[in-house]
Amino acid sequence: MTLATREVRWGAAGRMIVDGVTLQAAPGRVLGLIGPNGSGKSSLLRLLCRLRNVASGVVMLDERDIAAVPRRELARRLAFVEQQATTEVQLSVCDVVRLGRTPHRAALASWNGADEAAVNEALARVGLSERHDQFWHTLSGGERQRVHIARALAQEPSELILDEPTNHLDIQHQLSILSLVRRLGITCIMALHDLNLAAMFCDEIALLHEGRLQAAGTPDEVLTAEAIQRIFGVAVSIRTGASGRRHIEYLIEAERRQP
C-alpha cells in the first residue's frame, strides 16, 4: 500500500465537504476521482498531500500517519499538480522544473549535476527537452501543463496527485497528458470531470457525491448507467469499445423517448 485514507473528514464554513472517506491507491496504478462539482474531489486531494489537515480520520502513507511524516520527506514522496498554476514572473521552462528539486537540496546548497540531470530527465519524459530555455508564458496551455508535470517529476516522487490535469485543454492535449500519466509507472491519483477519459486512462475509479464515497473499483464496476443517472442526473448508454474500455454516450431527452 502507498497512499490511503481511513474515515477521513474535513469541512469548512459549517459544511462537511469530505465525509468519512476510506480509500486506497494501489502502487503503480492510476486512481481516478470522479463526481459532480462540489463532491469533494479537490478537497480530498489536498488532504492526501497534507495541504489541509483532516478534522478526523487519518491519511496513511505506507502505514504511517501522514501528519507525522516530516515535510521534507513528504515533499520527496508526494508531488501535486494543480488545475492551473500561473505566475507573472518571467521564468524559463527549466526554472519552473528546477523548483521540483527544492526538497532534495540543503539550504544554500549549490546546484549540482544530479539536480540538472533530474531536470533534463523530467523534461525528456514529458517531451519538452527542446523547450528548456523558452519562457514559460510563451507556451501553449498543454505545454504549460506538461511543464508542471515535469516539475513534479523532478521531485522524483513515488506518488503523483493531479487535480483536473486536463482542465481547459483541447482533446488532443487531454489525450496527450493522460497518456503521459499512464506511462509514468508510479502511483497516480487524479480528479477528472470527463467520465470517458476516466474510463480510458484509470485502472480504478472512486465515485464521490456530497463528500461521500459512493463506489470504488474498476471502471466497469463503477461507471454503470444506474450510478451515472443517480449521481449525475444524466441518462446514458454504455457500450464496450474495441479496446475493451467502456464508452459512455449521453442521451438527450428526445433519444430517451424513442422505443
C-alpha positions as CSV (number, residue, x, y, z in Angstrom):
1,M,0.0,0.0,0.0
2,T,1.2,3.5,-0.7
3,L,-1.5,6.2,0.0
4,A,-4.8,5.6,1.8
5,T,-7.5,7.3,3.8
6,R,-9.5,5.9,6.7
7,E,-12.7,7.6,7.6
8,V,-11.3,11.0,6.6
9,R,-13.5,14.1,7.3
10,W,-12.9,17.7,6.6
11,G,-15.3,20.7,6.4
12,A,-15.4,24.5,6.1
13,A,-18.0,27.2,6.9
14,G,-20.1,24.7,8.9
15,R,-20.4,22.2,6.0
16,M,-18.8,18.8,5.7
17,I,-17.0,18.7,2.4
18,V,-15.2,15.3,2.8
19,D,-17.3,13.0,4.9
20,G,-15.9,9.7,6.1
21,V,-13.9,8.7,3.0
22,T,-12.0,5.4,3.1
23,L,-9.9,4.8,0.0
24,Q,-6.7,3.1,-1.1
25,A,-4.4,3.8,-4.0
26,A,-2.7,0.7,-5.4
27,P,1.1,1.0,-6.0
28,G,1.9,1.9,-9.6
29,R,-1.7,2.3,-10.7
30,V,-3.9,5.2,-11.7
31,L,-6.8,6.0,-9.4
32,G,-9.3,8.5,-10.8
33,L,-11.6,10.6,-8.6
34,I,-14.9,11.5,-10.3
35,G,-18.1,13.2,-9.1
36,P,-20.2,16.3,-9.7
37,N,-18.9,19.8,-8.9
38,G,-18.8,20.2,-5.2
39,S,-18.4,16.5,-4.5
40,G,-15.2,16.9,-2.6
41,K,-12.6,15.7,-5.2
42,S,-10.2,18.7,-4.9
43,S,-10.5,18.9,-1.1
44,L,-9.7,15.2,-0.8
45,L,-6.6,15.6,-3.0
46,R,-5.4,18.4,-0.7
47,L,-5.9,16.2,2.3
48,L,-3.9,13.4,0.7
49,C,-0.9,15.6,0.2
50,R,-1.4,17.5,3.6
51,L,-2.1,20.9,2.1
52,R,-5.1,20.6,4.5
53,N,-5.3,18.8,7.8
54,V,-8.1,16.3,8.4
55,A,-10.7,17.1,11.0
56,S,-11.0,13.4,11.9
57,G,-9.8,10.1,10.4
58,V,-6.3,9.6,9.1
59,V,-4.3,9.7,5.8
60,M,-1.8,7.0,5.6
61,L,1.5,6.9,3.6
62,D,3.0,3.4,3.8
63,E,1.1,2.6,7.0
64,R,2.3,5.9,8.6
65,D,0.0,8.7,9.6
66,I,0.9,11.4,7.1
67,A,0.7,14.0,9.8
68,A,3.8,12.5,11.4
69,V,5.9,12.5,8.2
70,P,8.4,15.3,8.1
71,R,7.6,18.0,5.5
72,R,10.8,17.5,3.5
73,E,10.4,13.7,3.4
74,L,6.8,14.1,2.3
75,A,7.8,16.5,-0.5
76,R,10.3,13.9,-1.7
77,R,7.5,11.3,-1.8
78,L,4.4,13.2,-3.0
79,A,4.1,15.6,-5.9
80,F,1.0,17.7,-6.5
81,V,-0.1,19.3,-9.8
82,E,-2.9,21.8,-9.6
83,Q,-5.6,22.6,-12.1
84,Q,-3.9,25.8,-13.2
85,A,-0.8,27.4,-11.9
86,T,0.4,30.7,-13.2
87,T,3.0,33.4,-12.4
88,E,3.8,37.0,-13.5
89,V,7.5,36.3,-13.1
90,Q,9.5,35.8,-16.2
91,L,10.5,32.2,-15.7
92,S,12.0,29.9,-18.3
93,V,10.8,26.3,-18.6
94,C,13.9,25.0,-16.8
95,D,13.4,27.5,-14.0
96,V,9.9,26.1,-13.4
97,V,11.1,22.5,-13.4
98,R,14.0,23.3,-11.2
99,L,11.6,24.2,-8.4
100,G,10.9,20.4,-8.1
101,R,14.4,19.9,-6.8
102,T,13.8,22.0,-3.7
103,P,13.0,19.1,-1.4
104,H,16.3,17.4,-2.3
105,R,18.6,20.3,-1.7
106,A,20.0,21.6,1.5
107,A,19.7,25.3,2.4
108,L,22.3,27.4,0.5
109,A,23.4,24.3,-1.4
110,S,24.8,24.9,-4.9
111,W,23.1,23.5,-8.0
112,N,24.8,20.2,-8.9
113,G,24.9,17.7,-11.7
114,A,22.4,15.4,-10.1
115,D,19.9,18.2,-10.0
116,E,20.4,19.2,-13.6
117,A,20.2,15.5,-14.7
118,A,16.8,15.2,-12.8
119,V,15.5,18.3,-14.6
120,N,16.6,17.2,-18.0
121,E,15.2,13.7,-17.5
122,A,11.8,15.2,-16.4
123,L,11.7,17.4,-19.4
124,A,12.5,14.4,-21.7
125,R,9.7,12.3,-20.1
126,V,7.1,15.0,-21.0
127,G,8.6,15.6,-24.5
128,L,9.7,19.2,-23.9
129,S,13.5,18.9,-23.9
130,E,13.7,21.4,-26.8
131,R,11.8,24.0,-24.7
132,H,14.4,24.0,-21.9
133,D,15.3,27.7,-22.2
134,Q,12.0,29.0,-23.6
135,F,9.9,31.4,-21.4
136,W,7.1,29.5,-19.7
137,H,4.5,32.2,-20.5
138,T,5.1,31.7,-24.3
139,L,3.9,28.1,-24.2
140,S,0.5,26.7,-25.1
141,G,-1.8,25.5,-22.4
142,G,-1.0,21.9,-23.0
143,E,2.7,22.6,-22.9
144,R,2.4,24.5,-19.7
145,Q,0.6,21.6,-18.1
146,R,3.4,19.3,-19.2
147,V,6.0,21.6,-17.7
148,H,4.1,21.4,-14.4
149,I,4.1,17.6,-14.6
150,A,7.9,17.8,-15.3
151,R,8.3,20.0,-12.2
152,A,6.5,17.3,-10.2
153,L,8.6,14.5,-11.8
154,A,11.8,16.4,-10.9
155,Q,10.8,15.8,-7.3
156,E,11.3,12.1,-8.1
157,P,8.1,11.2,-6.3
158,S,6.6,7.7,-5.8
159,E,3.1,9.2,-5.7
160,L,1.7,11.9,-8.0
161,I,-1.5,13.7,-7.3
162,L,-3.2,15.7,-10.1
163,D,-6.2,18.0,-9.8
164,E,-8.1,18.1,-13.1
165,P,-4.9,17.9,-15.2
166,T,-6.9,18.3,-18.5
167,N,-8.9,21.3,-17.4
168,H,-9.2,23.9,-20.2
169,L,-7.2,21.8,-22.7
170,D,-8.4,20.7,-26.2
171,I,-9.0,17.0,-26.8
172,Q,-5.5,16.4,-28.4
173,H,-3.8,17.8,-25.3
174,Q,-6.2,16.0,-23.0
175,L,-5.2,12.6,-24.5
176,S,-1.5,13.5,-24.6
177,I,-1.4,14.5,-20.9
178,L,-3.4,11.4,-19.7
179,S,-1.3,9.1,-21.9
180,L,1.8,10.6,-20.3
181,V,0.4,10.0,-16.8
182,R,-0.3,6.3,-17.6
183,R,3.2,5.8,-18.9
184,L,4.9,7.2,-15.8
185,G,4.6,3.9,-13.9
186,I,4.2,5.5,-10.5
187,T,1.1,5.7,-8.2
188,C,-1.2,8.4,-9.6
189,I,-4.3,9.8,-8.1
190,M,-6.2,12.4,-10.2
191,A,-9.5,14.1,-10.3
192,L,-11.3,14.1,-13.6
193,H,-14.6,15.5,-14.9
194,D,-14.8,13.6,-18.2
195,L,-16.2,10.1,-17.5
196,N,-15.0,8.7,-20.8
197,L,-11.4,9.9,-20.1
198,A,-11.6,8.3,-16.7
199,A,-12.8,5.0,-18.3
200,M,-9.9,5.1,-20.8
201,F,-7.0,6.0,-18.5
202,C,-7.8,5.0,-15.0
203,D,-7.1,1.5,-13.6
204,E,-9.6,2.2,-10.7
205,I,-12.2,4.8,-10.1
206,A,-13.6,6.3,-6.9
207,L,-17.0,8.0,-7.3
208,L,-17.8,10.8,-4.8
209,H,-21.0,12.7,-4.1
210,E,-21.6,15.3,-1.5
211,G,-18.3,14.4,0.1
212,R,-19.1,10.7,0.5
213,L,-17.6,7.8,-1.4
214,Q,-20.4,6.1,-3.4
215,A,-18.4,3.4,-5.1
216,A,-14.8,2.3,-5.8
217,G,-13.4,-0.3,-8.2
218,T,-12.6,-0.8,-11.9
219,P,-14.2,1.5,-14.5
220,D,-16.6,-1.4,-15.4
221,E,-17.7,-1.8,-11.8
222,V,-18.2,1.9,-11.1
223,L,-19.3,3.5,-14.4
224,T,-22.7,1.9,-14.6
225,A,-25.8,3.6,-16.2
226,E,-27.6,3.4,-12.9
227,A,-24.8,5.1,-11.0
228,I,-24.4,7.9,-13.5
229,Q,-28.1,8.5,-13.6
230,R,-28.3,8.6,-9.8
231,I,-25.2,10.7,-9.1
232,F,-25.0,13.0,-12.2
233,G,-28.7,13.0,-13.1
234,V,-28.0,12.1,-16.7
235,A,-29.3,9.1,-18.7
236,V,-26.6,7.3,-20.6
237,S,-26.0,4.3,-22.9
238,I,-22.8,2.3,-22.2
239,R,-21.0,0.1,-24.7
240,T,-17.6,-1.6,-24.8
241,G,-15.3,-0.4,-27.5
242,A,-12.7,-2.4,-29.5
243,S,-10.1,-1.6,-26.8
244,G,-12.2,-3.2,-24.2
245,R,-12.8,0.1,-22.4
246,R,-16.2,1.5,-21.7
247,H,-17.7,4.3,-23.8
248,I,-20.4,6.4,-22.3
249,E,-23.0,8.1,-24.6
250,Y,-25.2,10.8,-23.1
251,L,-28.8,10.6,-24.1
252,I,-30.8,13.7,-24.8
253,E,-34.5,13.8,-23.9
254,A,-35.7,13.0,-27.4
255,E,-33.5,9.9,-27.6
256,R,-34.7,8.7,-24.3
257,R,-38.3,8.7,-25.5
258,Q,-37.6,6.6,-28.6
259,P,-38.7,2.9,-28.3
